[in-house]
Amino acid sequence: MFTLFSTRPIRDEKNLHGEAHRRAVRELKNAVDEGDFVAILGSRRVGKTSVINVFLNKHRSKYNYLYYDLAFGMGREAISYTELVPVSTNIPEELEYSATLSLGVVKMDVKPKGIAEFQNAFLNLLRHLNRSGKKTVVVFDEAQVLPRFAPLNMLGMLQTISDGFENVTVVLSGSMPGLLERIINPSGDKPFFARYVEKIHISRWTVEESVEYLRKGLPDAPEEELYEAARELSNVPGFLAYYGKLRVKGDSHREALARTIHHAVRLWKKDLRDFIRIYRSPAYIIALKRIAKGPSYGVTTEEVLTEITSVVGISERRAKEVLKNLVDGGFLVKPKRGVYQIPERPLRQAILETRLEEIEKSI
């Protein structure tokens, strides 16, 4: 039976809505079976974590897994390796002695004496699991923050896994797809940690999928209300689930939509602050405000560059880097050459409501 509007990540496949999402679960299994590293790419709240959870739940008897949720590291320039703790795992406690000790360190049940001990324990555990012949999946959700675990060499550890552990595969998921792409495809002077990474892209639902989803839980709601919710919430699964839950709890369409938009704007404001806290420049919010105030079909590169360089006083080359970072972070899209758009309506509202003074205080 369809579970009404869960605002938490889905775990049961029967509750996973959208053909692209169901197909992603199949593609993820195929890639893991072939031994490929996997990158699950998509914007915020489109259901990437649900895809991973459904895969792990459906095949929990077939694979060992360690699941890391790194969302806590968003907006932080440096993260301690002691915070790298799996939020879930199905690895049995009954292992040979050295592997059991390593599992304790990896789970932080036993505090490591230093980075070297933690890194050795992590690789020793995977080495043991690799020898067992059973596939092991290591998941890093919001993996774009992995480089911030310095001086722990996370990318070097991924390189070791890729080169030496044929029965261990890594799944990287990120809500800032362009930033995760930089880890997967670094510049020529940096090492590439895996010979091949299977990329699975998850997009927002179509309007038809959004309305179908809402109709399942709100069969008596007028069609125009469902279409308005889909449009105003930009077909984002997470926000549509929130709206649907409020309707089921008794809110009218207008009440539920207003509360959901408020919720979405609040989340986007936090995402903006976290992002700009890393890049530490008001140029980002200035660029976003210029585009948010422009027409829905987009603002040209020249217009945005002129705004950034005149207000902030940085070079055009640096202003272009700002735009690239915003696209990579998921805050902008380029639907056609030379034009930038805000990808979601609640994000546009969050940008317009964010004051430059607030940003300057946070940096």
N, C-alpha and C positions, 0 to 999 in steps of 0.2 A: 504493500500500500504506500502511496505517496505521502511522505512526511511533510507536513505543512511548514513551509517557510523557515527552515533552520538557518539561524544567523551564525552558526558555527560551521567549520568545515565538514563536508559530507564524508561519511565513511562507508556507507552501504551503496553499492552500485545502482540499485533500483531507484535511489533518490537523486542520482546524478543527472541533471537536465542538460540537454544540448548535445547535438550529434558530435560537434567538435570536441567536447569534453570526453564523451564516451570513446571516441576514436583515439584521443590522446592516451587513455588508459591502455588501450591495445598496443599503441605504438611504443609506449613506455615498456611494456612487458617484452615486446619483440626486441627492443634495443638491449634490455638487461640480459635476455637469453643469449644474444649475440656477443655479449661482453663489452658493449660500447659504453663509454661515458655518455651521459645525457644532460642536456640543458633544456629546462622547461621555461619558456619565455612568454611574458605577457604582462599587461599593465596591472595596477593594483585592483584587488578585489574581483578579479575575473574568474577565480576558481582554481588556480594552480595548486594550492594546498589540498583542495578537495580531490583533484586528480591523483595526487601522490597518495593521499590517505586511502582512497578507494583501491588503488593498486596494491598497497601494502596489506590492507585488510583482506582483499580478495585472494592474495597469494601468500598469506602469512605462513602457511605450512611449507611452502616451497623455498622461501628465501630466509636467510638471516638478515636482520637490518638494524642499523643505527640511524635514528632520525634526529637531526639538529635543527631547531628553529632559531635563526640568528636575527630575528626582527628586533630583538632588544638592542642590537648594535647600530640600528639606524640613527644617524645624527651624531654618532660618536667617532672621534678621530682615531682613538686607540681603544682596544679591548683586551682585557687580560685573558690569557689562555685558561685560567682557572674558571672562567665563565663558559668555556666550551664543554657543555654538559648535554648529553642526549636527552631529549624530552620523552622519548620512548625507544624501546628496543625489545626484541624478542630473543636475544642471544641467551642461551641457557646458562645458568650459574654453574652447572656441573661440567667444568672443563678440566683439562689437565692443569697441574698446579701453577705453572708460570702464566698460562693464559687466564686463569682465574684471578691471579694477582693483577695482571694487566687490565682485565675488565673492571676491577675495583678502582684502579687509577683513572681509567677512561670515564667511568661514571662519577668520579670524584667522591666515591665512598671512602677511598684511601687518598689523602691529600699528597700529591707528588711534591718532592723536594725542590723541583725546579723544572724548567722548560724541557731540558734534555730527558729527564725521567718520564715526563708526560709523553713526549714525542716517541720515545722508545717503547713505552707501554702501548700506545696507540698502534704503532706498526707491528709490534709483537702479537697483539691480539688479532690483527688482520692477517698476519702471516699464518697463525694457527688456523683461523677460519678458512683461509685459502687452501691449506693442506687438506682440510676435511672434505673438499670436493663439492660442498654445497654452496650455491651462490650466496654471496653477501652483498647487500646494497647499503651504501652509506649516502644518506640524504642530507644536503645542506640547503635549507630553505632561507631565502634572502641571502644568497651566496655572494652577492656583490660586496658584502662587508668582510669577506675572508681575508683580504690583504691587510685589514686593520688589526689583525691578531699579532702583528709584529711585536717582539722579535721572533715569535713562533713562525716558522717557515711553512705556512699551510700549503702554498702552491708547490713547494718542494716535496711535501708529503704526498700531494696528489700525483706528482711526477713519479714518485717511488711506487705508488699503487698502480699507476698506469703501466709502468715498465716491468714490474715484478710479480703482480698478483693477478693472475688470469681469471680467478674465480671471484674477484671483488670488483664491483663497478660503483661509480659515483654518480649521483643525480644532483644536479645544481638547479635551483629554482630562484628566480629573481623578479621583483616587481619594478626594477629599473633595468629593463632588458638591454639597453645600450651599454650600461656600465658593466653588466655581466658579460656582454659580448667582448668587452675589452680584456677580461680575464681569460676568456676562451680563445680569443684571437689577438694576442698582444702584438706590439710592434716588432719589427725584425730583430731588434737588439735584445729582446727578452725571450726567455725559454717558453716553449709551448708544452703544457703539462700532459697533454694527451694527444696521441697521433690522430684521433678522430673523435669528434663529439657529435652525437645525434641531437639535432635541435627540433624541439616540439613547440610550436607556436600556439598559444591559446588566446583567442580574441574575445571581445565582448559578444554577447548574443546578438542575433539579428532582431529586428523589431518583432517579427513573427514568433521567434523563440521566446522573447520576453513576454509577449501577450499570452502565448500558450502556457507558459509557466505560471503566470498570475491567474489564468482562467482555471487551472487545476485546483487551486485553493480557494478561488473566489468565483464559483460558477454562476452566481446570481448578479455579479457586478456588471454594470453597463460597459459595453465595449469601449466607448469613448473614454471612460475613466482608465481602463487598462492601457489604452494607447497613449494617453497623456502621461501616465506614470512611466511607461517605457521611454517616452521621449524626454521627459524632464530629468530622468535618472540615467540617461544616456546608455540604456541597455546593459548596465553593470549588474551582474548577478548578485553581488553582495548587497547592493542598495535595494534592489528589487525584493530580495528576501526580507529585508528590514521593513520595507513598505507593506509587504504582504502580511507580515506578522502583526503589525499595528492594525491592519484592517480586520484580521481574524480576532484580535483582542477587543474590537468594538469601535475603533476610530472610523470616522467618515473618510471618504476619499480625500477631501480637502485637508482634514487634520493629519491623516497619515502621510500625505505627500509633503506637507509643510514640515512635519517633524523629521521625515526622512531626509529632506533637503538640508535641514539644519544639521542633522547628524553627519551627512556626507561632507558638507562644507567644513565642519569642525575637524573631521579626519584629514581632509585635504590641507587645512591650515597647519596641522601638526606635521604632515609630510613636507610641506614647504619649509617650515622652520628647521626640520631635521636636515633637509637637503642643503639649505643655504648655510646652516651652521658648519657644514663640512667645507663648502667652497668660499665662505667668508667674504662675500662681496655684495653690495646693494645692486650691482648691475643685473643680477638675476631677476629680482622682483621688478626692476624698472623695465626690463625686456618683457616680462610676463604681463605687466600692466598695460604696456603699449599694445600688445596683441589682444588682450582681453577687452580693451576699449574699442578695438577696431571692428570691422564688419565680420559676420560669421564665416564668410568665405575665405577670410585670411588677410594677413598683413604681409607686405613684401619684405624681403631681406633688407633692401636699402632703407626702408622706413624704420625698421627696428635698429639697424646699425647706427643710423643717424641719431636716434633717440639715446642709445647707450653711450655713444662716444661724446655727444654734446652734454649730457647730464653728468656722467661719471668721469669723463675726461680720460678714458683709456683708449688704446690704439684700436684700429679696426680689426687687426689680427686677433687681439685679445677679445674683442666683442664677438667675433665669429666663434671663438672657443666657448664663450658663454652660451651662445645659441646651440652649439653642438652638445654641450653638457646638459642643457635643458631637454633636448630631444632624447638623448641617451637616458636621462632620468625619467622619461615618460611624461613630462609636463607639457611638451609641445609635440606636434606632428607636422610633417611636411607632405601634404596630400599631392602637391605638384611642385615642380621646380620653382624655387624662389619665393614660395608663400608659406607662412607659418600659421597654424591654428591651435587653439586650446582644444584638447580632445574630448572633454566632458563639461557639461553645463555646471554641475556643482563645483568643479575646479575653477571655472571662470568666475563664479561668484566668490569663491574663497580668495582668489587673487584680487578681485576688486575691493573686497572688504579688508584686506591686509594692508596695514599702514606701513610706510617706509620706516617710520621711527621705531616701530616694533622690531623690524628686521635688523636695523642698525644696532639696537640694544643687544640682540641675541648674538651678534658677531663681534 
